[in-house]
Amino acid sequence: MRRALAAALIVALLAPAAAMAVQPRTSLGDIEKDVMCTVCGVPLNVADSPQADRERAFIRVLIARGYTKKQVEDALVAQFGREVLDTPSGHGFDLAAYLVPALALVAAAAVIGVTARRWRRGRPATLATAAVPGSKDSALLRDDLERYDL
């Protein structure tokens, strides 16, 4: 009885580790949306060319062999070149694809901040600083009010 209980405990402790060690399987649809047709220059899931069909066939073979998504993408890069992936490499000129939007956001935030600060400085702080009507204006206002007073 003790041996069976010890074996069940060991299996229960090792099962999550074994499940994590197994790589998730991938599908053609999962990979097609993340890779490009090297001839058409569009994502593989919308490409319709003989080259796109060759890439799909290559992916199907790799999936049948049990490759993970990362392994399939690495094999595609080795077979067709870096342009098969739809993401920039992250170094060299491709780094601009990441830096330009970030710099544009920082510049936009700076412009909004400076504009808001100038806008707040340009407004009068309270209504008390607005122009106070003179005695002539007060007399005209009083006359108008008296005229409409029944």
Sequence and secondary structure as in RCSB ss.txt:
>XXXX:A:sequence
MRRALAAALIVALLAPAAAMAVQPRTSLGDIEKDVMCTVCGVPLNVADSPQADRERAFIRVLIARGYTKKQVEDA
LVAQFGREVLDTPSGHGFDLAAYLVPALALVAAAAVIGVTARRWRRGRPATLATAAVPGSKDSALLRDDLERYDL
>XXXX:A:secstr
 HHHHHHHHHHHHHHHHHHHHS     HHHHHTTBB TTT SBTTT  SHHHHHHHHHHHHHHHTT  HHHHHHH
HHHHH GGGBSS  SSGGGGHHHHHHHHHHHHHHHHHHHHHHHHHHHS SSGGGS    HHHHHHHHHHHHHH  
